[in-house]
Amino acid sequence: MYPIDLRGKHALVMGVANHRSLAWAIAQCLSGAGASLCLTYAGERLKSGVEELAATLPDAFTAPCDVTQDAEIDAVAATLAQRWGSLEMLVHGIAFARKEDLEGSFVSTSREGFQLALEVSAYSFVNVTNRMLALLEKNGASLVTLSYLAALRAVRNYNVMGSAKAVLEQSTRQMALELGPKRIRVNCISAGPVSTLAARGIRGFTDMLKEHGAASPLARNITKEEVGMAGLFLLSEMASGVTGTTLYVDAGWHILGL
């Protein structure tokens, strides 16, 4: 028996929108294992909801962070340095694309829309890591980000977000190579469809969910709790030899051909 004990360790969880968020599922597992948490939110619209969720966890607090603003990332880093002095876990669950860039023709994606999707959904992982590096390398750390199979395959109505996820997964590998000597592990979870706020913005998502549940090798859809447990594994010492990988939590969907 190898219990996961994260007491005395600190986790920054970015990307919680509400109780259905995959980042929230990971946060709950980390807290249950004893970690202290900081949950960030982007903008006043999400503030109260994230604060309410944080209030349900012992030793958790919130901070604003719009990842398109370096000053806000640096402010979070300064807060963590003052309160904790080190950062052992980072969860990056942030993704965004404009509605018009998730619908219609992919080839008509605007330059601005393409840049925005990649900046928020992929570059932010690199940038946040860089700006938190002094904290992450104190005791060694584990980083986890969230992807989807569209990083490798063409998925209808996923459009520019598939491009962003492809960049995100390549960034995971490149960061793992560079940061390994600093005792920092970097991994990615590619989750199957779950009814989150972001997922419901994809046209045809309900049909996608039904198809996945019927045809996946496990003959069902996954739950956010399963993603949470996978995140807990990758962030803990149970996965001490794992870095640069994409772990599929999708009921086996990714192995299917025709």
C-alpha positions as CSV (number, residue, x, y, z in Angstrom):
1,M,0.0,0.0,0.0
2,Y,1.4,3.4,-1.1
3,P,-0.8,6.2,0.2
4,I,-0.4,9.6,-1.4
5,D,0.5,12.1,1.3
6,L,0.9,15.7,0.1
7,R,0.9,17.4,3.5
8,G,3.4,20.2,3.6
9,K,3.2,20.7,-0.2
10,H,1.7,23.5,-2.2
11,A,-0.3,23.5,-5.4
12,L,-1.3,26.3,-7.8
13,V,-4.4,25.3,-9.7
14,M,-5.3,27.5,-12.7
15,G,-8.4,27.1,-14.8
16,V,-11.2,26.4,-12.3
17,A,-14.4,27.9,-13.7
18,N,-17.0,26.0,-11.7
19,H,-17.7,22.7,-9.9
20,R,-17.7,20.8,-13.2
21,S,-14.2,21.9,-14.2
22,L,-11.6,19.2,-14.6
23,A,-9.1,21.5,-12.8
24,W,-11.5,21.5,-9.8
25,A,-11.6,17.7,-9.8
26,I,-7.8,17.7,-9.6
27,A,-7.9,20.4,-6.9
28,Q,-10.3,18.3,-4.7
29,C,-8.0,15.3,-5.0
30,L,-4.9,17.3,-4.1
31,S,-6.6,18.8,-1.1
32,G,-7.9,15.4,0.0
33,A,-4.2,14.3,0.0
34,G,-3.3,17.2,2.3
35,A,-1.9,19.8,-0.1
36,S,-2.3,23.5,0.4
37,L,-3.9,25.1,-2.6
38,C,-4.2,28.5,-4.4
39,L,-6.9,28.7,-7.0
40,T,-6.7,31.4,-9.6
41,Y,-9.6,33.0,-11.6
42,A,-9.6,35.2,-14.7
43,G,-11.8,38.2,-14.2
44,E,-14.5,39.4,-11.8
45,R,-17.2,37.2,-13.4
46,L,-15.6,34.0,-12.1
47,K,-14.3,35.4,-8.8
48,S,-17.3,34.7,-6.5
49,G,-17.7,31.1,-7.8
50,V,-14.1,30.2,-7.4
51,E,-14.0,31.7,-3.9
52,E,-17.0,29.6,-2.9
53,L,-15.3,26.5,-4.1
54,A,-12.0,27.4,-2.4
55,A,-13.9,27.9,0.9
56,T,-14.9,24.2,0.9
57,L,-11.2,23.1,1.0
58,P,-9.0,23.5,4.1
59,D,-6.0,25.7,3.7
60,A,-7.0,27.1,0.2
61,F,-7.1,30.6,-1.0
62,T,-7.8,32.4,-4.3
63,A,-6.0,35.0,-6.5
64,P,-6.9,36.8,-9.7
65,C,-4.8,35.9,-12.8
66,D,-5.5,36.8,-16.4
67,V,-2.7,34.8,-18.1
68,T,-2.6,37.3,-21.0
69,Q,-1.2,39.8,-18.4
70,D,2.3,39.2,-17.2
71,A,1.9,41.5,-14.3
72,E,-0.9,39.4,-12.9
73,I,1.1,36.2,-13.2
74,D,4.0,37.9,-11.5
75,A,1.7,39.1,-8.7
76,V,0.5,35.5,-8.1
77,A,4.2,34.4,-8.0
78,A,5.0,37.1,-5.4
79,T,2.0,36.1,-3.3
80,L,3.1,32.4,-3.3
81,A,6.7,33.4,-2.5
82,Q,5.5,35.3,0.5
83,R,2.9,32.8,1.8
84,W,4.6,29.5,0.9
85,G,8.2,30.1,-0.3
86,S,8.0,27.2,-2.7
87,L,5.7,25.6,-5.2
88,E,5.6,21.8,-5.6
89,M,2.6,21.4,-8.0
90,L,1.1,23.3,-10.8
91,V,-2.1,22.5,-12.6
92,H,-2.8,24.3,-15.9
93,G,-6.4,23.8,-16.9
94,I,-6.7,27.0,-19.0
95,A,-8.1,27.1,-22.5
96,F,-10.0,29.7,-24.5
97,A,-11.0,30.4,-28.1
98,R,-13.5,32.9,-29.4
99,K,-16.9,31.4,-30.2
100,E,-16.6,32.3,-33.9
101,D,-13.3,30.5,-34.1
102,L,-14.8,27.3,-32.8
103,E,-17.7,27.3,-35.4
104,G,-17.8,27.5,-39.1
105,S,-14.7,27.1,-41.3
106,F,-11.3,26.4,-39.8
107,V,-9.5,27.9,-42.8
108,S,-11.3,31.2,-42.2
109,T,-9.9,31.6,-38.6
110,S,-8.7,35.1,-38.2
111,R,-5.1,35.9,-37.3
112,E,-6.3,37.5,-34.1
113,G,-8.4,34.5,-33.2
114,F,-5.6,32.0,-33.9
115,Q,-3.1,34.0,-31.9
116,L,-5.5,34.4,-28.9
117,A,-6.3,30.7,-28.8
118,L,-2.7,29.7,-28.8
119,E,-1.7,32.4,-26.3
120,V,-4.3,31.5,-23.7
121,S,-4.4,27.7,-24.2
122,A,-0.8,26.9,-24.9
123,Y,1.7,29.7,-24.4
124,S,0.3,30.5,-21.0
125,F,1.6,27.1,-19.7
126,V,5.1,28.0,-20.8
127,N,4.9,31.5,-19.6
128,V,3.5,30.7,-16.2
129,T,6.1,28.0,-15.7
130,N,8.9,30.4,-16.5
131,R,7.5,33.1,-14.2
132,M,7.1,30.6,-11.3
133,L,10.4,28.8,-12.0
134,A,12.2,30.2,-8.9
135,L,9.5,28.7,-6.7
136,L,9.2,25.4,-8.7
137,E,12.9,24.6,-8.5
138,K,13.2,25.0,-4.7
139,N,12.1,21.5,-3.9
140,G,11.5,20.0,-7.3
141,A,8.0,20.1,-8.7
142,S,5.4,18.4,-10.9
143,L,3.3,20.1,-13.6
144,V,0.2,18.9,-15.3
145,T,-1.8,20.4,-18.1
146,L,-5.0,19.3,-19.8
147,S,-5.4,18.4,-23.5
148,Y,-7.7,16.5,-25.8
149,L,-7.3,14.0,-28.7
150,A,-7.8,16.9,-31.2
151,A,-4.1,17.6,-30.6
152,L,-3.5,14.5,-32.8
153,R,-6.6,14.1,-34.9
154,A,-9.0,16.3,-36.8
155,V,-12.2,16.8,-34.8
156,R,-15.3,18.6,-36.2
157,N,-16.1,21.9,-34.6
158,Y,-12.9,21.9,-32.5
159,N,-11.1,23.9,-35.1
160,V,-8.4,26.2,-33.7
161,M,-8.5,24.6,-30.3
162,G,-7.1,21.5,-31.8
163,S,-4.1,23.5,-33.0
164,A,-3.7,25.0,-29.6
165,K,-3.7,21.5,-27.9
166,A,-1.1,20.3,-30.4
167,V,1.2,23.1,-29.4
168,L,0.4,22.4,-25.7
169,E,1.4,18.8,-26.0
170,Q,4.6,19.6,-27.8
171,S,5.4,22.2,-25.1
172,T,4.9,19.6,-22.5
173,R,7.6,17.4,-24.1
174,Q,10.0,20.3,-24.6
175,M,9.6,21.6,-21.1
176,A,10.1,18.1,-19.7
177,L,13.4,17.8,-21.5
178,E,14.6,21.3,-20.4
179,L,13.4,21.2,-16.8
180,G,14.2,17.6,-15.9
181,P,17.6,18.4,-14.5
182,K,15.9,20.9,-12.1
183,R,13.8,18.0,-10.7
184,I,10.7,19.3,-12.4
185,R,8.4,16.9,-14.2
186,V,5.9,18.0,-16.8
187,N,3.0,15.9,-18.0
188,C,-0.3,16.2,-19.8
189,I,-3.7,14.5,-19.4
190,S,-5.7,14.0,-22.5
191,A,-9.3,13.6,-21.2
192,G,-12.3,12.2,-23.0
193,P,-15.4,14.4,-23.3
194,V,-16.8,15.6,-20.0
195,S,-19.7,18.1,-19.7
196,T,-17.7,21.1,-18.5
197,L,-18.4,24.8,-19.2
198,A,-15.7,24.8,-21.9
199,A,-17.0,21.6,-23.6
200,R,-20.5,22.9,-23.8
201,G,-19.2,25.6,-26.0
202,I,-18.4,23.1,-28.8
203,R,-21.2,22.7,-31.3
204,G,-22.5,19.1,-31.4
205,F,-20.9,18.3,-28.0
206,T,-24.0,16.3,-26.8
207,D,-23.7,14.0,-29.9
208,M,-20.0,13.7,-29.3
209,L,-20.6,12.6,-25.7
210,K,-23.2,10.0,-26.8
211,E,-20.9,8.6,-29.6
212,H,-18.0,8.3,-27.2
213,G,-20.0,6.6,-24.5
214,A,-21.3,4.0,-27.0
215,A,-18.2,3.2,-28.9
216,S,-15.3,3.6,-26.4
217,P,-13.6,0.3,-25.3
218,L,-15.0,0.7,-21.8
219,A,-18.5,1.4,-23.3
220,R,-19.0,4.5,-21.2
221,N,-17.9,8.1,-20.8
222,I,-15.3,9.1,-18.2
223,T,-16.0,11.2,-15.1
224,K,-14.3,14.3,-13.9
225,E,-13.3,12.4,-10.8
226,E,-11.3,10.0,-12.9
227,V,-9.4,12.9,-14.4
228,G,-8.9,14.2,-10.8
229,M,-7.3,10.9,-9.7
230,A,-5.1,10.8,-12.8
231,G,-3.9,14.3,-11.9
232,L,-3.2,13.3,-8.3
233,F,-1.1,10.4,-9.5
234,L,1.0,12.5,-12.0
235,L,1.5,15.2,-9.4
236,S,2.5,12.9,-6.6
237,E,5.7,10.9,-6.1
238,M,3.8,7.8,-7.3
239,A,4.7,9.1,-10.8
240,S,8.2,10.1,-9.9
241,G,9.6,8.5,-13.0
242,V,7.1,9.9,-15.4
243,T,7.7,13.0,-17.4
244,G,7.0,14.4,-20.9
245,T,4.1,12.1,-21.4
246,T,0.4,12.5,-22.4
247,L,-1.8,10.2,-20.3
248,Y,-5.1,9.3,-21.9
249,V,-8.1,9.3,-19.6
250,D,-10.7,8.6,-22.2
251,A,-12.1,5.1,-21.6
252,G,-9.8,3.9,-24.4
253,W,-11.2,6.1,-27.2
254,H,-7.8,7.1,-28.5
255,I,-6.9,3.5,-29.5
256,L,-9.8,3.2,-32.0
257,G,-9.5,3.1,-35.7
258,L,-12.5,2.8,-38.0
